[in-house]
Amino acid sequence: MSIIQVSKQRRQQSEIDIAPLIDIVFILLIFFMVTTTFIRDAKLEIERPGAKTAQQADNRSVRVSVGRRGEIFVDARPIKPWMLQAKMREIISRQRIKTVLVIADRRVETGLLVDVVDQCRLAGAQDVGVAVEQEI
């Protein structure tokens, strides 16, 4: 056999197997899907009030949603109003950052909104903010 024939055989035999590459890509995809944090507003259709001084909220804050009919959700789970303080105390005690973001519909009664904020503060929250839409 000549050198030319040997080099042609090597070229024909040297194929790239991409199966391990595909496996690694799928593993990375699964890893990123599992570790990604999704922010949800508790399946409520909430029309937020507007404010010109709105600022970006911390993603690590506990989210308390208040619907227009007075329903309350803590991190997308429904909760009874009388259980709010105890649930918030339980959640806040496990967190290093003790921030709460209240997401309330613009038609929620002011008394209910103040009560929710008050219950969060009584539970130990250091910062309690109300989510708004930024006005331009």
C-alpha positions in Angstrom: 0.0 0.0 0.0 1.2 3.4 -0.8 1.1 6.5 1.4 -1.7 8.0 -0.6 -3.9 5.0 0.0 -3.2 4.9 3.7 -4.1 8.7 4.1 -7.3 8.2 2.2 -8.3 5.3 4.4 -7.6 7.4 7.6 -9.7 10.3 6.2 -12.6 8.0 5.5 -12.4 6.4 9.0 -12.0 9.6 10.9 -15.6 10.7 11.5 -16.8 12.9 14.3 -19.3 11.3 16.6 -21.6 14.0 17.9 -23.7 11.8 20.2 -21.7 12.7 23.3 -22.0 16.4 22.3 -25.8 16.1 22.1 -25.9 14.4 25.4 -24.0 17.2 27.1 -26.2 19.8 25.5 -29.3 18.1 26.8 -27.8 17.8 30.3 -26.9 21.5 30.3 -30.4 22.4 29.1 -32.0 20.4 31.9 -29.6 22.0 34.4 -30.6 25.5 33.4 -34.3 24.6 33.4 -34.1 23.3 36.9 -32.0 26.1 38.3 -34.0 29.0 36.7 -36.3 30.9 39.0 -39.6 31.8 37.5 -41.5 34.7 38.9 -45.2 34.3 38.9 -48.0 36.6 40.2 -50.2 33.9 41.5 -52.5 33.3 38.5 -54.3 36.5 39.3 -55.1 39.1 36.7 -53.8 42.1 38.6 -54.0 45.6 37.2 -51.2 47.4 39.1 -51.4 51.1 40.0 -48.9 53.4 38.4 -46.1 55.5 39.9 -43.4 57.7 38.5 -40.9 56.8 41.2 -41.1 53.0 40.7 -37.9 51.0 41.1 -36.9 47.4 40.3 -37.8 44.9 43.0 -35.4 42.2 44.3 -36.2 38.8 42.9 -35.5 37.1 46.2 -38.3 38.9 48.0 -41.4 37.1 49.2 -44.4 37.9 47.0 -47.8 38.5 48.5 -50.5 39.0 45.9 -53.9 40.6 46.7 -56.6 40.2 44.1 -59.4 42.7 43.4 -61.9 40.5 45.4 -59.6 40.4 48.4 -58.1 37.0 47.8 -54.5 36.7 49.1 -51.7 34.5 47.8 -48.2 34.0 49.3 -45.7 33.0 46.7 -48.5 31.9 44.4 -50.3 29.8 47.0 -53.7 30.9 48.3 -53.9 31.7 52.0 -56.6 32.8 54.4 -56.3 36.4 55.6 -56.1 35.4 59.3 -53.2 33.0 58.5 -51.1 35.6 56.7 -48.9 36.8 59.6 -48.1 33.2 60.8 -47.3 32.1 57.2 -45.1 35.2 56.6 -43.3 34.6 60.0 -42.5 31.0 58.9 -41.2 32.1 55.5 -39.2 35.1 56.6 -37.5 33.1 59.4 -35.9 30.9 56.8 -34.6 33.7 54.6 -31.6 35.8 54.9 -33.1 38.8 53.0 -36.3 39.8 54.8 -38.0 41.7 52.0 -41.7 41.4 51.0 -43.3 42.7 47.8 -47.0 43.2 47.9 -48.6 42.9 44.5 -52.1 44.4 44.7 -54.7 45.3 42.2 -55.5 49.0 41.8 -59.1 48.4 42.9 -58.2 46.7 46.2 -59.5 48.6 49.2 -56.9 50.7 51.0 -57.8 49.1 54.3 -57.0 45.6 53.1 -53.8 46.7 51.5 -52.6 48.4 54.7 -53.6 45.4 56.7 -51.6 43.1 54.5 -48.5 45.4 54.7 -49.0 45.6 58.5 -49.2 41.8 58.9 -46.0 41.4 56.9 -44.2 43.9 59.1 -45.5 42.2 62.2 -44.2 38.9 60.9 -40.7 40.3 60.8 -40.2 41.7 57.3 -37.6 44.5 57.2 -38.7 46.0 53.9 -42.2 45.9 52.5 -42.9 47.4 49.1 -46.0 47.6 46.9 -45.6 46.7 43.2 -46.6 49.3 40.7 -46.3 49.9 37.0 -43.7 52.6 36.1 -45.3 55.6 34.5 -43.4 57.3 31.8 
